[in-house]
């Protein structure tokens, strides 16, 4: 009986290739997990926080849509009875506030905000002697076809406020606050491919 060393060598080579492929796959997975962990260590998270920190029963009262008369032309302000807060662990860049009315996919109002560092809170001025905090006023722009009257009536219907932002690696996120009680006060999504998915 003779031993077929060629066959044994072929089997050993095949096994070595399988083990090498498995190790390469494990290494790639490990690197991807490390990258995700590193990215999560700098992930921002911007929310709209009511002044008392409690999800209000009357959510509509948290946002007012104000038209201001200025000498040149009218300007528009979103008045928030709360604060914008980055509760994440990294800075938020390229922040955009967008508002949809009735249909969450139909943005009617938008504006850009300056970056927020981790832990930063933006709220209206507060009177230290009385402890009363003023609402946060954010100038906004109306989209085409959305007029003055539409803006002033916006508080009466359902609205959704989107806070879109990027982390330091360029990944996009957004938080959603809705006036509808059948939806969670805050939900988080991330941009994957060409659409938003729940994070």
C-alpha positions in Angstrom: 0.0 0.0 0.0 1.4 3.3 -1.1 0.5 6.7 0.3 -0.6 9.3 -2.3 1.3 12.3 -1.0 0.0 14.4 -3.8 -3.6 13.9 -2.7 -2.6 14.6 0.9 -0.8 17.8 -0.1 -3.8 18.9 -2.1 -6.1 18.3 0.9 -3.7 20.1 3.2 -3.5 23.1 0.8 -7.3 23.2 0.5 -7.7 23.2 4.3 -5.0 25.9 4.6 -6.9 28.0 2.1 -10.2 27.6 4.0 -8.6 28.5 7.3 -6.8 31.5 5.7 -10.1 32.7 4.2 -11.9 32.3 7.5 -9.2 34.2 9.3 -9.4 37.0 6.7 -13.2 37.2 7.1 -12.8 37.3 10.9 -10.2 40.0 10.6 -12.4 42.1 8.3 -15.3 41.7 10.7 -13.2 42.7 13.6 -11.9 45.8 11.8 -15.4 46.8 10.8 -16.6 46.5 14.4 -13.7 48.5 15.6 -14.5 51.2 13.1 -18.2 51.2 14.1 -17.2 51.4 17.8 -14.8 54.3 17.0 -17.5 56.1 15.0 -20.1 55.5 17.8 -17.6 57.0 20.3 -18.0 60.4 18.5 -21.7 60.2 17.5 -23.7 63.3 18.2 -27.4 63.2 19.1 -29.5 66.4 18.9 -32.9 66.5 20.5 -35.6 69.1 21.3 -35.9 69.0 25.1 -39.0 70.7 26.8 -37.9 73.0 29.6 -39.1 70.7 32.3 -37.8 67.6 30.5 -41.2 65.9 30.4 -42.8 64.8 27.2 -45.8 67.1 27.1 -49.4 66.0 26.6 -50.0 69.1 24.5 -47.0 68.9 22.2 -48.3 71.6 19.8 -47.7 74.2 22.6 -44.0 73.6 22.3 -43.7 75.2 18.9 -45.1 78.5 17.7 -44.8 79.8 14.1 -44.3 83.6 14.3 -44.3 86.1 11.4 -42.4 89.3 12.3 -42.8 92.5 10.4 -39.5 94.1 9.4 -38.9 97.2 7.4 -37.7 95.3 4.3 -39.9 92.3 4.2 -41.6 89.9 6.7 -39.4 87.4 8.4 -40.4 84.1 10.0 -39.4 82.5 13.3 -39.9 79.1 14.8 -40.4 79.7 18.6 -39.5 76.7 20.7 -40.6 76.4 24.3 -37.6 74.2 25.1 -34.0 73.8 24.3 -31.9 72.1 21.5 -29.4 69.8 23.2 -26.6 67.6 21.9 -26.8 64.7 24.3 -24.4 62.7 22.1 -20.6 62.2 22.7 -19.4 64.0 19.6 -19.8 67.3 17.9 -22.7 67.8 15.5 -21.8 69.4 12.2 -23.8 70.7 9.2 -27.0 71.0 11.3 -30.3 71.6 9.4 -33.7 72.1 11.0 -36.6 71.2 8.8 -40.3 71.3 9.4 -43.0 69.2 7.6 -46.7 69.9 8.0 -49.3 67.2 7.6 -47.2 65.0 5.3 -43.8 64.2 6.9 -42.2 64.0 3.5 -43.2 67.5 2.5 -40.7 70.0 4.0 -42.2 73.5 4.3 -39.7 75.3 6.5 -36.0 75.0 6.9 -32.9 76.7 8.2 -29.2 75.9 8.9 -27.7 76.0 12.4 -24.2 76.4 13.6 -22.3 73.3 14.8 -22.9 72.0 18.4 -20.3 70.5 20.6 -21.1 67.5 22.7 -23.2 68.4 25.7 -24.1 71.9 24.3 -27.5 73.3 25.1 -29.2 76.1 23.2 -32.2 77.8 24.8 -33.7 81.3 25.0 -32.3 83.8 27.4 -33.3 83.3 31.0 -33.9 85.9 33.7 -31.7 85.0 36.6 -33.7 86.9 39.2 -37.1 85.4 38.3 -35.8 82.0 36.9 -38.1 82.5 33.9 -36.6 81.2 30.6 -37.6 82.7 27.3 -38.4 80.5 24.3 -35.7 79.8 21.7 -36.4 81.8 18.6 -34.9 80.3 15.3 -35.2 82.3 12.1 -36.4 80.1 9.3 -37.1 80.2 5.5 -40.3 79.2 3.8 -40.2 76.8 0.9 -41.7 77.8 -2.5 -45.5 77.7 -2.6 -45.7 77.9 1.2 -47.0 81.4 2.0 -47.4 83.8 4.9 -50.9 82.5 5.9 -49.8 78.9 5.7 -47.0 79.5 8.0 -49.1 81.3 10.6 -51.7 78.5 10.5 -49.0 75.8 10.8 -49.4 75.4 14.6 -53.0 74.3 14.2 -52.2 71.2 12.2 -49.8 68.3 12.7 -46.1 69.2 12.4 -42.9 67.3 12.4 -39.5 68.8 13.3 -36.5 67.2 11.8 -33.0 67.9 13.1 -30.5 66.6 10.6 -26.8 66.6 11.3 -23.5 64.9 10.5 -20.7 63.4 12.7 -17.0 64.1 12.3 -16.8 61.2 9.8 -19.5 62.6 7.5 -22.2 60.1 8.5 -25.7 61.6 8.5 -28.3 61.3 11.3 -31.6 62.9 12.2 -33.9 63.1 15.1 -37.6 63.5 14.6 -40.0 65.3 17.0 -43.7 65.1 16.2 -46.8 67.0 17.5 -48.8 63.8 17.1 -49.3 61.9 20.4 -49.5 58.5 18.5 -45.8 58.9 17.6 -42.8 58.9 20.0 -41.6 62.3 21.1 -38.1 61.6 19.7 -37.0 59.0 17.2 -33.5 58.7 15.6 -32.6 57.7 12.1 -29.4 57.4 10.1 -28.9 57.9 6.3 -28.1 54.6 4.6 -27.9 54.3 0.8 -30.5 56.8 -0.4 -33.0 56.8 2.5 -33.5 57.3 6.2 -33.6 54.1 8.4 -34.4 53.8 12.1 -31.2 53.9 14.1 
